[in-house]
Amino acid sequence: MSELSGTALIFGGALAMLYTPFVFFPEQALRALRGFHRNVWAGRVLAAVALIWSGWLFYATPLPWFEPFKMWLIPMGLAVYVLVVWLMRELLAPRALGGVLLLAPAPLLSAAFMQPSAWRLVVVVLAYVMAVKGLILVLNPYVFRKAVARWATGPRVCRIMGLVGMALGLFVVFLGFTAY
């Protein structure tokens, strides 16, 4: 099993699980989706995930000029987290989701880098779509609310969008088992 195969299995499985509630519980999923942009705890959790992930990347990346400062990563990370939660109360959840979406393509692109299969481009395109969505959410979090208002019109549309997302995730899982 190649690195891309494992990464595709994890990514596709996570994508399919993320869209599962939209198919089986559309009313509850719509309610959660409509309230996500003002959800304080979702913003705090996603901000913590983004800051821990970026701190780990700084720690793991060999940067000679940064070596003397690595001992300060944990205290600075905590300080940044407190400042983010305190100063960015407004629409923190979509911004933090954008931060996670900006970090998530790195392992996908790293795994797909030297893969000989042409099907690797599916993962590459999905990674770049995630990065663009992340940039948009970080820079303009109101887009999330507008997109939810446009696409989350009712349970039928929610089920259709959930089926499309689940199908995409299962397709990536299928590629992880067969093509990579």
Secondary structure, DSSP 8 states (H G I E B T S, - for coil): --HHHHHHHHHHHHHHHHHHHHHH-HHHHHHHHHHGGG-HHHHHHHHHHHHHHHHHHHHHS--GGGGGGGGGHHHHHHHHHHHHHHH--TTHHHHHHHHHHHHTHHHHHHHHTT---TTHHHHHHHHHHHHHHHHHHHH-THHHHHHHHHH-SSHHHHHHHHHHHHHHHHHHHHHHHHT-
